[in-house]
Amino acid sequence: LKFYVKNASVIEQLAAINTIIFDKTGTITSNKKSTATYQGETLSVSEEILLKNTLRGSNHPLSRTLYDILDEHNIISLNHFEEHLGKGIEASYNKDYIKIGSASFVGAKDTSVLNTTVHISTNNTYKGKFTFYNSYRKGLSKLFNKLKIDYDLVILSGDNEGEFENLTKLLPAKTKLIFNQKPDDKLEYIKYHQSEGAKILMNGDGLNDAGALAQSNVGIALSENVNVFSPACDAILDASKFNQLYKYIKASKQAIKIVKWSFALSFIYNILGLYFAVTGQLAPVIAAILMPLSSISIVVFTTITTNLLGRKLE
């Protein structure tokens, strides 16, 4: 079902959550459907090649989106590549040097426009910016309306407030919308609320959310390509199954119920067995047969119930 958990204990932790946090870019927005427009000086062919190859080395959602939008160019081996969390990336090839990221990172002066933007400078000269127009994932509003009944919902984004109005229309009224959050801010937000007793599920896109994913009780990395994910996560969710998140959480709760029912049945079985044993109403050979049957009955019960639970998810 394209939901991959690190180990079985993740299911138990997922069943206990009471707060769900979502990153925005690359998590509730779709990288494949996003579009971008460029404003600024025309890039030379060599600059376009350097831009394309620099983006190729980054797994940030905006980098992947921009990489897919740009024209194809020859692959080159960069002399230097470095990614700065929450800021941008820089690279060099021969004598050319490029920086891609936030306005402050590349040295841009214009930061007034409330849109998701990626700025570019080459050889310490500002070139321009790509402005992105978000496309939210299918079923987002329906998913949040289901989750709001049992969970506190939070959007914790590194972007500015440009999408505030759209999100307030799209999401339930009680959803918290917090913007301009650096990776460290997200981490501290989760730590603070955990200290107050919150059991947090963090949904992020990977690299920039690595600290938050690791700190949360359960960290889910949403990925357009399941071969690209953050090792800090507890689970990987294929982006095409994003609208099924509620079902996976519900299934984890039902799985815990199955475990508890198994203990209850085992307890009842042993109490009855103990009664017959103490009163001497069972022959030893019958008791020897019934003892392994108790284990078999639990195996049969869990097998049937988990299979029925699995069919509901399909």
N, C-alpha and C positions, 0 to 999 in steps of 0.2 A: 504493500500500500504506500510505498515511498516515504515512510517515516522510520528513520533508522536511529535506534537508541544504543548508547554505549554499553549498558548492561541492564539487568533486570531491576536493580534498585532504583533506576531512573523512573520506572513506572510507579513505584511506591511513592517517590518524592513528588511526582507529577500529580498524584491523587490528593496530595495534602496542600496544594497551593491555594492562596486566596487573593493574590494580586497578580495581574498580567501586564507586563510592560512591552510595548512595541517601539522599535526604532521606526523612522519614517522611510527615508530613502533606501530603496532596495528591499524593504520588508513589507510595508503596506502599499508601496508603489511598485509597479512593474518596470523592470529595466528594458524589457524587450519592446514595450509599447511606448516608451518615452521618446520625445523628440527634442531637438535642440536647434537653436539658431545662433549664428556667429556674428558678433559685432566687433569691429576693430580693423587694424591694418591687415591687408592680404598677406597670408603666409607664403613664403617661397617654397619651392618643391623640396629643398633640403630641410626646411623647418617642418613641413608636413610629414616627411619621412621620420624625422626625429620625434615628433609628437606622437605619431602612430606607434612607433616602437617603444616609446616610453610608457604609453598607456598599456601596451601588451604585457608589461611586467607587473601590473597592479591588479589586485582583485577587488578593489573598492567598486561599489555598484555604479557610481558616476563614471569611473574610468572604463568599466566594461561597456556601459551604454555608449559613451563617446567613441570608444574603439570600434564598436559595431557600426556607428553612424558614418565615420570617416571613410574616405576612399581607400582602396587597397594600395599598399606600397611594398617595396622590397623589404625583406627582413634584414636588419643590420645588428651587429654585436656592439652593444653600448660599452663605452669605456668606464662609465660610472652610473650607478642607479641607487637611489635611496628614497625610501618612503617615510614620511613624517606623519605619525598618527594624528588625525584631526586637523591637519594642515594642508598637506599635498605631497607631491613627488618631484624630485629633481633628477636630471640625468645629463650626461655629456657624451658626445661622439666627435672624435678628433678635436677640432677647436670650437665646436658649437656646444652651447650650454642652454638647457631649458628648465623652466620651473612651471609646474601645473598645480593649481589648487585654489585656495581661498585668496581673496583680494589682498589681505595683509601679508600672506606668504610670498606672493609674487611681487609685492610693492605697488599695487594698484591704489589709486586714490578714490575712485568712485565705488562706494559701497552702499549707496542709498536705495537701490532697486530691490524690492522685496520679492525676489525670485531665487530659485536654486541656480547658482552660477558656478562655472569653473573658469578661472582666469589663467592666462598664459603670458609668460615673458621669455624671451630668448636673448642670450648674451647680455643679461641685465637690462634689457629694453622691453617695456611693457608693450604687448601686441594687441590683446583684446580678450574677449570672454565669450563663452558658450552659455546661453541661457536655456535651462531645461524646463519643459512643460510636463508635469507629472500625469501619469495615468495610473489610477488606483486599481488594485487587484479586484478581479471579479468576485463578487460575493462578500466584499469587505463589510458593508453596512449590515447585511444579514448576520454575519458572523459576530460582529460586535453586539448586536441586539440580543443574541443568544447568550453571549458571555456575561453581559451586564447584570443578569439576574443573580448570578452567584459570585461574581468577582469584581474587584476594583480594577478599572482599566486606565492605563496611562500611555500617552504617546510621548516618548522622550527622544527628541530629535536634535541633531547637530545643526540643522538648517535654521533660517530665520523664520519670522512669523508670516511670511508671504502666503502660506497655505492655511492660515488660521481660519479664515472665513469659510473656505471650502470644507475643511474638516469638521467645523461646528455644524454644518448642514448635513454632512454625511454620517457622522458618528453620534451615538447616544449622548444625551445632555450631560450626564455625570462623568463623561470621559475627561480626564485631566490632560491638558495639552501644554507641554513644556518644551520650549525651543532654545536655540543657541547653547546647547549642551555639548561640551567637549567630552572626550572619552573618560577623563578623570571625574568630571561632573556626574556622569551617568553612574560610575562606580560608587561615588560617595552617596548619591541619591539612594541606591539600592542598599548600601550598608546602613544608612540612617533608618530606613523603614524596616529593615530586618531587626534592628535593635529594638524596634517598637512591636515586634512580634509578627511582622508580615512574612508570609511564605511566598517568594516571588518567582514567577516564570518570566524569563527575559527572552524576547524574540528579536534577533538581530541579523545583520547581513554578514558578520564575520570579523574582519580585521579591526575596524574602528571600535567594534563592540566587544572585543576579546576580553577586556577586563570585566565588563558588566556581565558577560555570559558566564565567566568563571566564578564571579562573586554570587550570582543568583542561585537560588535553590535548584532550579532547573534552567539551563541555558539551551535554547534551540536556535541553531543557525539555519536560516532560510536561504536556499541556494537555487539559482536557475540551472546550475550544473552541480550535481551532487559530488563530483570529483573535486570541487573547489569549495572548501569550508574551513572554518576556524577550529584548530585542535582544542581550543578552550571550551568548546560546547559539549553538552551532554547528549544531544540528539541533533540529527540533521533532517530537515523537512524539505522535500522537493517543492519548489515554488508553485507547481501546478496543483498541489494539494493543500495550499494555504487555507482555502475555505473549509477544509475538513478538520481544522484544528480542534474545534469544539468536540467533535466525535472522538478524537484521540484522547482528549482529557477525560471525557465521560467514560470511555472504555477503561482507562486506568483506574477510575473509581470503582467500576464494576469488577475489575480484576481483584482489587483488594477485598471486595465483598465476597468474592468466590473463595479467597483464602480463608476469610473469617468463617464462612459457612462450612468449609472443610474441617476446620478446627472444632466447630460445634458438633458436626456429625461424628467426628472421631471421639469426642468427649462422651456423647450419648451412647455410642457403640460400646465404649470401654466401661461406662457405668453399668450398663446392662450385663456385660460380660462378667464384671466384678461381682454383681449380685448373684448370678448363677454359679459362679465359682465358689463364693463364700457359703452359699446354701447347699453346695454339693449336688446340684441338679444336672450337671453335665459330666458325661464320661470324659476322661482325659483325652481320648482320641478325637472326640467331637470338638473339644476346646482347642486342640492342636490344629484342626481344620479351620475353625472359625477365626483364629488369630490372624493368619495371613490374608483371610478374606476381608478383614477390616481395612487392611492397607489397599487391597485391590479395589474395594468399593470407593475409597477416596480417589484413587487414580481414575476410575471410571467416571466419577462425578465431575472431577476437574476437567477431564478430557472433553466430556459432552458440553459442559457449560462454557468452557473457553472457545470451543468450536462454534457454538451458537452465538457467542459474543463477537467472534471474528466475522461471521457471516453478516451481522448487522452493519459492519464497517464497510463492506464491499459496495 
